[in-house]
Structure formats: C-alpha cells, structure tokens
Amino acid sequence: NARRQQIRINWEVRFGPASSEILRLAATVDADLILMPYDGFDASQPVQCETVPGAVIRASPVPVLIVPCDS
C-alpha cells in the first residue's frame, strides 16, 4: 500500500505534447521517478525513440521506468 509506505503518487490531466507535459509535470513536482506504461514493450528490444516513452527517456533528468501494459 502506497500510503502505508509514504509513497506520494501524483496524476494530472494536461493538454499539449505528451512527452513535454510529462517532463514539465515531473519537474513541477520534483519527481524522483517517472513510471510509464508502454504497449509496444518488448524486453529484448530498446524503446523506440519516436514514441512518447522514448522521448521522455531521452530528455528526463530522473529515472524512467517503462512497464508493459496489457493491450
């Protein structure tokens, strides 16, 4: 349970280019980690650069954790 472990989880609805808004929000809340679902996940292949997760990975000053999402 995130509350019991004192883990702060934030979410917002924003409008604009997804990768830019994700990075802006992470900076605003002083995030320690960005967690992102990715439906193109393949552990044997790198995340494609032209995807939103790829753009966030390239520009993020904090670690980005990519997790597979069920399609």
C-alpha positions in Angstrom: 0.0 0.0 0.0 1.5 3.3 -1.1 0.0 5.3 1.8 1.5 2.9 4.4 4.9 3.2 2.8 4.5 7.0 2.5 4.9 6.9 -1.3 3.5 10.0 -3.0 1.7 9.4 -6.3 0.6 12.2 -8.5 -1.6 12.3 -11.6 -3.0 15.1 -13.6 -4.8 15.7 -16.9 -2.8 18.1 -19.1 -3.1 19.2 -22.7 -0.1 19.6 -25.1 2.6 17.4 -26.5 2.6 14.3 -24.2 6.4 14.0 -23.7 6.8 17.7 -22.9 3.9 17.7 -20.5 5.2 14.6 -18.7 8.6 16.2 -18.3 7.1 19.5 -17.2 5.0 17.8 -14.5 7.9 15.8 -13.3 9.9 19.0 -12.8 7.0 20.8 -11.2 6.5 18.1 -8.5 10.2 17.4 -8.2 9.7 13.7 -9.1 12.2 11.1 -8.3 10.9 8.6 -10.9 8.7 8.7 -13.9 6.7 5.5 -14.4 5.2 4.9 -17.9 3.1 2.1 -19.4 4.1 1.2 -23.0 2.1 -1.1 -25.2 5.0 -1.7 -27.6 7.0 -3.2 -24.7 9.5 -5.9 -25.7 12.2 -6.6 -23.1 14.6 -7.8 -25.8 14.3 -4.5 -27.8 15.0 -0.9 -26.8 12.1 1.5 -26.6 11.7 3.2 -29.9 12.9 6.8 -29.9 9.9 8.2 -31.8 7.5 7.0 -29.1 6.4 9.2 -26.1 8.3 6.9 -23.7 11.4 7.2 -25.9 11.2 11.0 -25.9 10.8 11.1 -22.2 13.7 8.7 -21.6 16.0 10.8 -23.8 15.1 14.1 -22.0 14.4 13.1 -18.4 16.8 14.1 -15.7 15.3 11.4 -13.4 15.0 7.6 -14.0 12.1 6.5 -16.2 10.6 3.0 -15.5 8.8 1.5 -18.5 6.3 -1.2 -17.8 4.3 -3.3 -20.2 0.6 -2.6 -20.4 -1.9 -5.2 -21.5 -3.4 -4.5 -24.9 
